Amino acid sequence: MVFELGETTDAVVNANELQDICLAFVYPFGAIWVLADGRRPPLGDTRSMRQRGTIFQRGNTFTAVYLDPKHRDAKTGRKKPRWRAFKTKLECEAFLDVQLGAIRANKHVAPTQAVWGEIFAKFQAEFIDYKVKANAMSPATATAYTSILNKHLIPYFGEAHIQEMTPALMRKWAQGLSDLLVGGSKDEPGTPIGAKTVTNIINLMSMVCRWAKVNEFTTTNWVVDADVVRPQKIEGGLEEEDIKFLDRDEMDRLMEFCRSDSTNTTAKALIVLGLLAGLRRGEIAALQWGCIEWEVRKLRVVQAISAGILGPPKTAASKAKIDVPATLLRILQEHKEAEEARGKSTGRLAYVLQRDTVRKAGKKGDKPSMLPPGVFHPDELNDYWDEHIKEPLELKPSSTPHAMRHSYASVLLKEHRENLPYVQSQMRHASITITLDTYGHLIDTDNGNSMKKLDSFFGPKVRTGTFGTGTHGG
């Protein structure tokens, strides 16, 4: 059987569309391809050629063919060949190397014509949505992942075929992200994004590649193979500007308010849960009285409100038990007694913070039916903070409930000089790297007493003498 294919603009498409016809003859009989210039490829054992992989040039295209051990004839059980056409020989050779390497490692995945857009859609439905329904991922995290997919991954990779991915293409994409650190995005030129945001985008693409590999859509994690570099946080850069801290004067005003005779115990409870426990606003809104262990001075964080949905905290590490000071417990006890006096429930399942007013429908995407009556939406905590705390106490415009969490960490590290592992456990970070990256600049590394302490420890064990003169005894 002889196939004659001339040079056409649709040669790659034609070659792939002829695959089924070719397979009907190539496997049992072998094929003789007539090249555009009239030459014929060498004959010989075509089966052994396919076994080790063969590249045919047809007109202005190059086609890779190899035998797939998992792709067999239903009647004979013999391995059948797989085909793929490319526009350049370099792409064809790279594809063949990957497939044959995967076969040798017993990790071969059949080539697919799918585009990355289809993979992103499947990842959204079969990974992100599944995790949220199984309470294994917070809605806020799911929303962040979806935003990255729509804003950064789909526009760049959406129409590209999976099999056309190369390490060079992945590195080119990563370089484009790095350019956004200083030049801004196309939609907002001149507005740079932070190194942390770029790292999150790269990490999500790696997660998608890993998921696609497990589900046999691809044979490799391209982010890993391309050795994509995550950018380092720039000192004094965007991340440090994004982390808002309360200054000492603001913290003093907040605690003075908590010690006052004010009857607004809800505001006091909000302050101490942020400033003395470092809780996120969604965790404050979802805190129930049964999570407070009064006798041992502990507080259990088991749930949070995110995107108007009550679910697990931000990460698995966020679900933990932390130490709390007696001051916090005293103020919460005062709040509890005030709530009981107003006729509100303070049972184990009752929420520590309960709103008095009726929630406004449609507030910032809020769905009232998805939250228990009287429970604060995290966005409403911001409004409550502005009205009852920030304005009366004349705090800075940048002061927010989340700023109390960062200030809590700063007090532990800078004022109390707590060790980093303890701060990590109190902040409930997934790794100590997050703690160090976020608050490392607060750690005082200029400690002149360190050498004096070293001397005091070893000094008595060293014979007396004059340092540097070589007159030590012994």
Buried (B, 14 or more C-beta within 10 A) or exposed (E): EEBEBEEBEEBBEBBBEBBEEBBEBBBEEBBBBBBBEEEEBEEEEBBEBBBEBBBBBBBBBBBBBBBBEEEEEEEEEEBBBBBBBBEEEEBBBBBBEBBBEBBEEEEBBEBBEBBBBBBBBBBBEEBBBEBBEEEEBBBBBBBEBBEBBEEBBBEBBBEEEBBBBBBEBBBEBBEEBBEBBEBBBEEEEEEBBBBBBBBBBBBBBBBBBBBBBEBEBBBBBBBBBBEBEBBEBBEEBBBBEEBBBBEEEBBEBBBEBBEEEEEBBBBBBBBBBBBBBBBBBBBBBBBBBEBBEEEEBBBBBBBBBBBBBBBBBBBEBBBBBBEBEEEBBEBBEBBBEBBEEEEBEBEEEBBBBBBEEEBEEEBEEBEBEEBEEBBBBBBBBBBBBBEBBBEEBEBEEEBBBBBBBBBBBBBBBBEEEBEBEBBBBBBBBEEEEBBBBBBEBBEEEEEEEEEEEEEEEEEEEEEEEEEEEEEEEE
